[in-house]
Amino acid sequence: MFMLYICHCFSGGFFKREGRLKDHEVLICRLIDRPLRPTMLKGFYHETQILSWVLSYDGLHSPDSLAVTAAGIALALSEVPNTKVIAGVRVGLVDNKFIVNPTTKEMEESKLDLLLAGTDSAIFMIEGYCNFLPEEKLLEAVQIGQDAVRTICNEVNALVKKCGKPKMLDAIKLPPPELYKHMEEIAGDELVKVLQIRNKVPRRKALQSLEEKVLSILTEKGYVSKDQSFGIPETVADLLEVEEEDEEVVVDGEVDEGDVHIKPNGRKSSPSLFSEVDVKLVFKEVTSKFLRRRIVEGGKRSDGRTPEGIRPIDSSCGLLPRAHGSALFTRGETQSLAVVTLGDKQMAQRVDNLVDEEEFKRFYLQYSFPPSCVGEVGRIGAPSRREIGHGMLAERALEPILPSENDFPYTVRVESTITESNGSSSMASVCGGCLALQDAGVPVKCMIAGIAMGMVLDTEEFGGDGTPLILSDITGSEDASGDMDFKVAGNEDGVTAFQMDIKVGGITLPVMRTALLQARDGRKHILAEMLKCSPSPSKRLSKYAPLIHVMKVNPEKVNIIIGSGGKKVKSIIEETGVEAIDTQDDGIVKITAKDMSSIEKSISIISQLTMVPAVGDIYKNCEIKSVAPYGVFVEIAPGHEGLCHISELSSNWLPKAEDAFKVGDRVDVKLIEVNGKGQLRLSRKALLPEATSEKSSAEQQARDLTEGNTEQSKDKSRATKFVNPTKVDSVEDAPLSKKKAYKRLTSSARDGPKNSSTTVSSIASKDENSLVNGEAKIG
């Protein structure tokens, strides 16, 4: 058994001891395991465990590529028999230049994240993510990575010669060579017929039945060969009796006395019995051999396809009416049900890392592979290493097509549940996930598809010309019996994610180039079939998806929204019924709610809390907070009070303010002055009809007297004109920006609580407020 574990530094939270591995560590385990496994010699059954720790971290370089190399060195120096030294490197692309083992800072600007592992002569594993890089650029990166791996392997080989331990070659136990011959004699003819069954379930049942038959013969009854007859096995008594008898053979009528001769048929052939482990192992190898021979010799696969053929594709969207987005993607006997859920920042996934910085993922894909999808019964628990790895591959493949957070501030979660599996379910998750994103109204940049490629390397053994045979859209049996599993996702122009595992001695760049080009042709076909999706994606936000309003306030006012210990923001949420209010230090405020009325109420409160009063603004229905002999103090917005002097309270003379007004009364006022201390001077008289009429008459007289002085006339008019109410609560009346795929919405104070004051001037700029519309525009 070959096991691998990896642990990272100290865990966070209350439990200061490592527990179950996190997804990041699990993914690194897979990176280490995948290139090492093919180098392990067959027949070595000793349990082997590799432990990898990060004992020291410089904060500059990611430790995963170093972990691959360290594990390869440890295995090479040990007694474990393996074929080649393995090393790993990361390759980045910054400013159109490739960098080997770049720093984490450089990777932030890199257009490529490629991790490659192999030997000094061949590639065993690659995993990479990029932003629609062409195939030739990827091959160039692989070549640079292979050169770096070769340099490391040469140094390690020198170290192994000096310090390496002798390999445990005597521990290798292979099945008896004659077992392979017996297996082909017993099952060969039936294997040819069984491998022609197109459907997976009947073919698997036929193979299981044939395996049980072979096990019965070779482990219980015994088998020699077809051309030798055998009867009942001899007992110990029979053998002893033969040895004690002096058998005489008469030749030409004469007796040769003194000689003991054994009759030619005196002993019976003893059938050979084999262990169950050896029989199962050989049955699997012989089945793979016959499958590969059928593909190479006949040019046809089990389901009748040519090497370049793609299985039938069918897809549909909108299956789940309450889900924000859903799609069912079927390719042959592989099917993925993808569901998209939209949420606010609170739904983002928090990720632990070595540098102890908070990292939140606003997009994540979770892949589930239940036992039922392959017709089995099993426990459902925590996701397996395989599920985590496949989910990450699909997630990184879809990530480049997502809009930026500024354009689409939702957290996006994709769940891919495999309902049937026979072939690459991770690539089915890519296709289904892309359709589900569109169905949820996510404005993706383009459509992408994924395909899995396979290979038969030693074609000359099966009658071919020796050229490796590349297979498109491989099934499960072709994956198990083939020499390569190469998954590629992207569109017609480039690649977004790729992952390759080699099960033999590695492949060369020319073979990889052939596989990449054939994969591109396969993706074109799949994308064309995805466009035939019926029903097609709705490409609009579901009515069940939350609404998110984005507004901009003065960064210095953010703390006012939050309040002491978050009390203010909690009170706003309770009062308006919104789901969440998220504030940022740069003044961005995101309001999440189920309906528009709740958003408008919260906008009104936040706008009043963060408003910056401007001379000329008019505030209606404002409450008088206190009365003094010289005037009244009026609250125009929460936290904003101003003095309305007794001379500005009425058109007529008032001896005392308390004669006409009391605390709690509501008045309409206009801001006429803000002094150097920030104190507000208000006027009620400026809004009274008599005052307005008098001012209009005075303005007319001034215009008549100063007819030639236009600028002076404009200044006087601007100083005395009434500010008309601005309608800010209509989404339809707001302008639509060409740069963003959502509607604009200006803050509204008019729809706030009845007992609160309202400004009728524009509080916030229209360009700083937006309600996400969520229309998916492809391309």
LUMTORPA-681216 format. One record per residue (C-alpha): x, y, z; residue in one letter. Coordinates in steps of 0.02 Angstrom, whole numbers, padded with zeros to 5 digits, always signed. Layout:
LUMTORPA-681216
XYZA...
//
This chain:
LUMTORPA-681216
+00000+00000+00000M+00066+00171-00048F+00004+00311+00065M+00047+00494+00074L+00011+00624+00209Y+00056+00806+00223I+00036+00929+00367C+00054+01118+00368H+00113+01224+00515C+00001+01262+00663F-00187+01269+00643S-00290+01422+00685G-00440+01441+00800G-00454+01365+00973F-00380+01195+00931F-00193+01220+00916K-00159+01048+00847R-00175+00984+00671E-00334+00888+00637G-00411+00833+00474R-00318+00896+00321L-00391+01049+00238K-00427+01056+00053D-00263+01143+00014H-00160+01006+00096E-00265+00871+00013V-00230+00947-00158L-00043+00950-00122I-00053+00766-00070C-00125+00728-00241R+00012+00827-00326L+00143+00723-00236I+00057+00556-00257D+00015+00565-00442R+00192+00573-00515P+00266+00451-00388L+00140+00311-00409R+00189+00263-00589P+00371+00242-00536T+00329+00107-00408M+00374-00066-00472L+00236-00195-00489K+00241-00333-00361G+00302-00226-00217F+00170-00248-00082Y+00255-00173+00070H+00159-00030+00147E+00246+00133+00103T+00209+00300+00182Q+00277+00473+00143I+00257+00613+00269L+00286+00793+00217S+00290+00941+00337W+00317+01126+00314V+00436+01158+00458L+00492+01329+00399S+00414+01451+00276Y+00498+01604+00200D+00334+01685+00147G+00399+01705-00031L+00381+01537-00118H+00239+01412-00120S+00297+01248-00042P+00198+01128-00153D+00326+01109-00293S+00463+01088-00162L+00358+00954-00077A+00348+00855-00239V+00537+00863-00262T+00572+00822-00079A+00459+00669-00087A+00546+00613-00246G+00718+00630-00165I+00662+00536-00008A+00594+00393-00114L+00752+00387-00220A+00865+00376-00067L+00759+00243+00019S+00754+00055-00003E+00587+00065-00094V+00612-00001-00271P+00561+00133-00396N+00613+00163-00575T+00660+00347-00587K+00695+00502-00483V+00547+00624-00481I+00560+00813-00463A+00432+00952-00477G+00435+01137-00524V+00311+01279-00546R+00312+01388-00702V+00234+01562-00710G+00211+01687-00851L+00243+01869-00805V+00261+02006-00938D+00265+01871-01071N+00417+01791-00988K+00418+01618-00909F+00482+01606-00729I+00530+01442-00645V+00475+01430-00463N+00410+01611-00454P+00372+01697-00289T+00195+01715-00226T+00205+01900-00269K+00253+01862-00447E+00113+01734-00459M-00013+01872-00424E+00033+01948-00593E+00058+01783-00682S-00055+01728-00825K-00007+01547-00797L+00004+01431-00647D+00085+01270-00705L+00154+01134-00591L+00252+01000-00682L+00332+00840-00617A+00434+00710-00707G+00603+00627-00731T+00758+00678-00825D+00683+00611-00987S+00493+00614-00976A+00342+00703-00904I+00234+00611-00777F+00112+00743-00714M+00059+00920-00758I-00076+01028-00682E-00102+01205-00741G-00223+01350-00744Y-00217+01499-00860C-00321+01634-00942N-00356+01566-01117F-00175+01535-01166L-00151+01453-01337P-00087+01275-01347E+00083+01324-01417E+00114+01439-01268K+00074+01297-01149L+00194+01181-01237L+00329+01312-01223E+00298+01322-01035A+00304+01133-01020V+00471+01129-01111Q+00545+01257-00992I+00478+01161-00842G+00547+00997-00910Q+00720+01073-00930D+00717+01130-00748A+00658+00958-00690V+00799+00876-00787R+00928+00985-00700T+00859+00940-00528I+00851+00754-00569C+01032+00751-00625N+01086+00825-00458E+00977+00701-00362V+01048+00554-00460N+01222+00606-00404A+01160+00614-00225L+01080+00440-00238V+01243+00364-00301K+01331+00435-00149K+01201+00410-00012C+01063+00298-00079G+01016+00132+00001K+01009-00033-00095P+00836-00064-00166K+00726-00205-00100M+00715-00295-00266L+00700-00464-00181D+00535-00407-00104A+00450-00396-00273I+00326-00537-00299K+00251-00551-00473L+00116-00674-00527P+00181-00836-00605P+00216-00811-00792P+00112-00964-00838E-00041-00883-00758L-00049-00757-00901Y-00054-00901-01028K-00189-00993-00931H-00292-00834-00916M-00292-00803-01103E-00336-00986-01137E-00482-00983-01017I-00553-00808-01045A-00479-00746-01209G-00623-00790-01325D-00755-00725-01203E-00657-00565-01170L-00662-00522-01355V-00852-00535-01351K-00876-00447-01185V-00771-00296-01235L-00886-00268-01383Q-01035-00231-01268I-01067-00045-01287R-01158-00003-01126N-01059+00009-00965K-01174-00085-00844V-01200-00241-00951P-01016-00244-00995R-00964-00229-00813R-01083-00369-00761K-01016-00481-00899A-00836-00446-00845L-00879-00483-00663Q-00961-00647-00712S-00810-00695-00816L-00692-00650-00675E-00788-00761-00553E-00778-00904-00677K-00590-00883-00695V-00567-00871-00506L-00665-01031-00483S-00557-01125-00606I-00386-01059-00554L-00407-01047-00366T-00525-01193-00326E-00526-01323-00465K-00358-01294-00545G-00310-01281-00729Y-00162-01339-00833V-00196-01305-01017S-00318-01345-01155K-00207-01472-01242D-00176-01577-01086Q-00311-01688-01013S-00329-01696-00827F-00442-01797-00719G-00463-01818-00533I-00313-01753-00438P-00203-01888-00362E-00209-01918-00177T-00057-01946-00067V-00099-02133-00055A-00101-02148-00244D+00071-02069-00257L+00144-02183-00123L+00070-02338-00204E+00151-02297-00371V+00322-02274-00292E+00316-02444-00204E+00268-02547-00357E+00396-02628-00473D+00317-02602-00639E+00387-02708-00780E+00374-02655-00959V+00377-02789-01095V+00473-02735-01248V+00469-02846-01403D+00412-02993-01297G+00566-02990-01185E+00581-02951-01001V+00721-02836-00944D+00748-02904-00770E+00820-02793-00633G+00755-02630-00708D+00610-02536-00634V+00503-02450-00762H+00355-02333-00735I+00207-02347-00848K+00190-02194-00964P+00015-02150-00898N+00044-02207-00722G+00042-02030-00647R-00099-01906-00675K-00066-01722-00714S-00094-01616-00559S-00194-01455-00591P-00110-01294-00535S-00193-01182-00407L-00155-00995-00392F-00189-00862-00262S-00343-00754-00280E-00239-00594-00278V-00132-00652-00424D-00282-00709-00524V-00373-00543-00504K-00217-00445-00548L-00183-00547-00704V-00366-00541-00757F-00360-00352-00751K-00199-00345-00851E-00260-00467-00983V-00424-00371-00999T-00327-00210-01028S-00219-00297-01156K-00369-00359-01255F-00453-00188-01246L-00298-00099-01311R-00277-00228-01449R-00457-00204-01505R-00433-00015-01517I-00269-00024-01612V-00308-00168-01729E-00490-00132-01766G-00488+00057-01747G-00649+00043-01647K-00679+00068-01462R-00799-00028-01351S-00943+00088-01393D-00902+00086-01579G-00822+00259-01588R-00666+00305-01685T-00517+00372-01585P-00575+00552-01618E-00759+00519-01587G-00861+00609-01453I-01006+00527-01365R-01184+00596-01389P-01215+00756-01290I-01378+00818-01217D-01405+00965-01098S-01549+01062-01022S-01566+01209-00902C-01694+01267-00775G-01736+01095-00706L-01748+01157-00526L-01873+01301-00518P-01822+01366-00346R-01635+01359-00379A-01550+01517-00439H-01478+01420-00586G-01471+01236-00637S-01415+01128-00782A-01410+00943-00823L-01266+00897-00938F-01255+00721-01011T-01114+00652-01119R-01134+00468-01156G-01153+00380-00989E-01081+00525-00889T-01202+00651-00814Q-01181+00803-00703S-01318+00901-00614L-01249+01076-00584A-01336+01198-00467V-01286+01381-00442V-01325+01480-00284T-01297+01668-00271L-01265+01758-00108G-01179+01905-00027D-01006+01916+00050K-01062+01820+00204Q-01077+01665+00094M-00896+01679+00036A-00781+01537+00083Q-00642+01577+00206R-00475+01497+00164V-00332+01467+00287D-00156+01494+00224N+00023+01491+00285L+00043+01680+00297V-00105+01697+00417D-00199+01820+00309E-00387+01813+00287E-00431+01753+00114E-00609+01740+00051F-00664+01650-00107K-00813+01730-00193R-00824+01584-00314F-00808+01400-00271Y-00864+01237-00349L-00903+01084-00244Q-00901+00915-00330Y-00994+00763-00264S-00971+00583-00324F-01100+00475-00233P-01083+00285-00241P-01250+00272-00332S-01177+00354-00488C-01078+00195-00522V-01210+00074-00459G-01132+00042-00290E-01180+00056-00107V-01068+00157+00009G-01061+00279+00152R-01085+00465+00120I-00968+00569+00226G-00834+00700+00206A-00774+00729+00027P-00637+00612-00029S-00469+00667-00098R-00532+00627-00272R-00688+00735-00249E-00586+00882-00184I-00462+00868-00329G-00594+00853-00464H-00693+00998-00390G-00540+01111-00387M-00499+01069-00568L-00675+01116-00625A-00674+01272-00515E-00510+01337-00585R-00570+01299-00762A-00726+01407-00742L-00647+01548-00642E-00576+01647-00792P-00749+01671-00869I-00826+01753-00715L-00855+01942-00707P-00759+02050-00585S-00828+02085-00413E-00862+02266-00462N-00972+02210-00605D-01057+02067-00512F-01038+02080-00322P-01117+01911-00286Y-01033+01761-00206T-01060+01616-00327V-01069+01434-00272R-01081+01291-00397V-01127+01115-00340E-01095+00976-00464S-01174+00810-00417T-01127+00663-00528I-01283+00559-00560T-01198+00437-00680E-01015+00409-00717S-00922+00326-00859N-00782+00442-00908G-00722+00611-00853S-00852+00679-00731S-00742+00829-00689S-00752+00889-00869M-00939+00858-00868A-00943+00971-00714S-00856+01107-00815V-00986+01097-00954C-01135+01084-00836G-01066+01221-00723G-01046+01340-00870C-01227+01315-00922L-01290+01333-00743A-01196+01497-00722L-01284+01567-00874Q-01451+01503-00811D-01420+01597-00647A-01393+01760-00741G-01206+01771-00708V-01131+01878-00849P-00994+01756-00899V-00866+01815-01026K-00887+01664-01141C-00934+01480-01142M-00805+01345-01107I-00805+01156-01114A-00696+01015-01048G-00637+00851-01123I-00532+00704-01063A-00403+00628-01179M-00324+00455-01169G-00182+00363-01255M-00117+00193-01305V+00072+00210-01310L+00141+00040-01363D+00037+00019-01521T+00171-00084-01610E+00138-00227-01488E-00040-00237-01553F-00007-00225-01739G+00009-00036-01753G+00150+00066-01829D+00218+00118-01659G+00140+00292-01661T+00048+00332-01498P-00140+00326-01523L-00233+00474-01444I-00414+00445-01390L-00542+00584-01368S-00676+00584-01232D-00618+00425-01147I-00731+00311-01046T-00692+00234-00877G-00622+00073-00948S-00512+00168-01071E-00448+00273-00927D-00408+00119-00823A-00328+00022-00967S-00244+00168-01056G-00077+00253-01030D-00136+00432-01004M-00275+00536-00929D-00263+00713-01000F-00405+00834-00956K-00414+01000-01050V-00542+01140-01024A-00564+01301-01123G-00643+01370-01279N-00593+01378-01462E-00461+01512-01431D-00368+01446-01280G-00355+01341-01123V-00411+01385-00946T-00362+01224-00855A-00273+01061-00892F-00219+00908-00794Q-00119+00759-00853M-00074+00596-00769D+00040+00469-00852I+00031+00285-00803K+00184+00225-00898V+00359+00289-00928G+00305+00465-00971G+00270+00554-01134I+00363+00679-01241T+00315+00852-01301L+00268+00796-01478P+00141+00674-01405V+00072+00810-01292M+00056+00929-01440R-00046+00800-01534T-00158+00774-01383A-00185+00962-01357L-00232+00993-01539L-00351+00844-01541Q-00427+00907-01377A-00458+01078-01457R-00557+00997-01597D-00656+00900-01467G-00697+01059-01369R-00762+01143-01527K-00883+00999-01553H-00941+01001-01372I-00967+01190-01371L-01074+01175-01528A-01180+01043-01442E-01197+01149-01284M-01272+01289-01389L-01414+01168-01429K-01462+01161-01245C-01650+01142-01224S-01722+01226-01126P-01586+01356-01148S-01513+01457-01004P-01626+01600-00945S-01476+01718-00930K-01568+01826-00802R-01568+01831-00613L-01695+01716-00534S-01836+01799-00439K-01778+01695-00290Y-01601+01766-00295A-01559+01904-00171P-01547+02084-00230L-01383+02176-00200I-01374+02365-00203H-01202+02447-00209V-01182+02626-00151M-01036+02741-00115K-01023+02849+00040V-00890+02959+00114N-00758+02839+00186P-00752+02946+00344E-00936+02910+00373K-00923+02719+00371V-00903+02708+00559N-01066+02804+00580I-01158+02666+00485I-01080+02531+00591I-01102+02617+00758G-01029+02567+00925S-01004+02379+00925G-01107+02364+00766G-01266+02422+00853K-01315+02546+00720K-01299+02430+00572V-01395+02295+00667K-01535+02418+00703S-01544+02466+00519I-01558+02283+00470I-01696+02253+00597E-01790+02411+00550E-01785+02389+00361T-01790+02199+00345G-01635+02184+00236V-01529+02026+00250E-01357+02106+00267A-01263+02270+00253I-01079+02253+00211D-00965+02404+00227T-00788+02429+00163Q-00653+02550+00215D-00657+02635+00044D-00839+02688+00070G-00922+02550-00031I-01083+02489+00050V-01172+02332-00012K-01351+02303+00041I-01427+02129+00018T-01614+02102+00027A-01754+01997-00045K-01861+02142-00103D-01838+02318-00169M-01938+02407-00034S-01817+02348+00102S-01670+02410+00001I-01749+02581-00024E-01782+02599+00161K-01603+02557+00206S-01538+02674+00071I-01639+02815+00147S-01570+02786+00322I-01390+02764+00265I-01399+02916+00152S-01459+03024+00294Q-01326+02956+00411L-01186+02989+00288T-01251+03144+00200M-01143+03301+00184V-01261+03451+00197P-01244+03578+00057A-01306+03757+00052V-01469+03765-00044G-01531+03592+00005D-01711+03583+00064I-01767+03466+00202Y-01950+03427+00233K-02045+03365+00384N-01898+03393+00502C-01921+03379+00690E-01886+03521+00811I-01773+03450+00945K-01758+03601+01060S-01825+03779+01075V-01725+03931+01132A-01777+04114+01147P-01673+04156+00993Y-01734+04011+00883G-01758+03823+00866V-01640+03678+00833F-01702+03566+00693V-01642+03390+00653E-01628+03379+00463I-01554+03203+00469A-01497+03081+00604P-01345+03162+00684G-01368+03327+00591H-01449+03475+00680E-01453+03657+00632G-01514+03822+00704L-01662+03908+00628C-01647+04085+00699H-01804+04172+00757I-01783+04293+00612S-01793+04146+00491E-01943+04060+00570L-02083+04168+00500S-02119+04307+00377S-02195+04405+00521N-02107+04468+00675W-02100+04346+00822L-02058+04405+00999P-02013+04229+01058K-01989+04065+00966A-02086+03966+01097E-02239+04072+01060D-02262+03983+00893A-02161+03821+00903F-02131+03682+01028K-02021+03526+01037V-02084+03389+00922G-02160+03504+00792D-02111+03470+00612R-02059+03601+00488V-01985+03619+00314D-01818+03709+00311V-01683+03761+00190K-01497+03761+00225L-01435+03938+00197I-01262+03934+00278E-01125+03819+00344V-00999+03915+00449N-00816+03875+00476G-00856+03763+00626K-00975+03657+00523G-01128+03730+00609Q-01286+03735+00504L-01398+03888+00483R-01574+03849+00425L-01719+03952+00363S-01905+03914+00367R-01953+04085+00303K-01863+04053+00137A-01991+03918+00095L-02149+04014+00142L-02259+04073-00004P-02251+04256+00051E-02062+04251+00059A-02051+04166-00109T-02166+04297-00188S-02070+04440-00112E-01905+04368-00168K-01971+04341-00344S-02025+04524-00352S-01858+04580-00284A-01767+04475-00412E-01870+04552-00552Q-01826+04727-00492Q-01644+04679-00480A-01646+04612-00658R-01724+04773-00720D-01595+04880-00631L-01445+04774-00683T-01500+04715-00854E-01324+04719-00928G-01240+04625-00787N-01283+04443-00831T-01164+04360-00710E-01229+04459-00562Q-01407+04416-00610S-01364+04230-00619K-01284+04235-00447D-01437+04313-00369K-01553+04191-00453S-01448+04043-00397R-01446+04107-00219A-01636+04120-00207T-01711+03987-00320K-01810+03840-00249F-01732+03668-00267V-01856+03553-00355N-01878+03377-00287P-01777+03246-00378T-01860+03081-00412K-01733+02952-00356V-01833+02797-00317D-01871+02741-00494S-01751+02612-00561V-01823+02630-00736E-01782+02817-00741D-01600+02789-00693A-01469+02793-00832P-01386+02631-00883L-01197+02630-00892S-01121+02541-01040K-00977+02481-00934K-01081+02384-00809K-01215+02252-00833A-01333+02315-00699Y-01456+02458-00672K-01413+02621-00586R-01508+02679-00434L-01490+02846-00344T-01510+02851-00156S-01686+02896-00102S-01734+02978+00060A-01916+03009+00014R-01970+02829+00051D-01898+02822+00225G-01998+02811+00386P-02143+02932+00397K-02074+03014+00552N-01903+03047+00477S-01850+03201+00382S-01818+03191+00197T-01707+03291+00083T-01772+03325-00091V-01603+03362-00163S-01488+03230-00233S-01394+03151-00089I-01277+03035-00183A-01212+03032-00359S-01301+02915-00479K-01135+02847-00538D-01096+02788-00362E-01253+02685-00337N-01306+02529-00429S-01430+02387-00415L-01368+02225-00490V-01476+02170-00635N-01386+02007-00671G-01414+01985-00856E-01289+01860-00926A-01208+01928-01082K-01098+01803-01169I-00946+01860-01265G
//
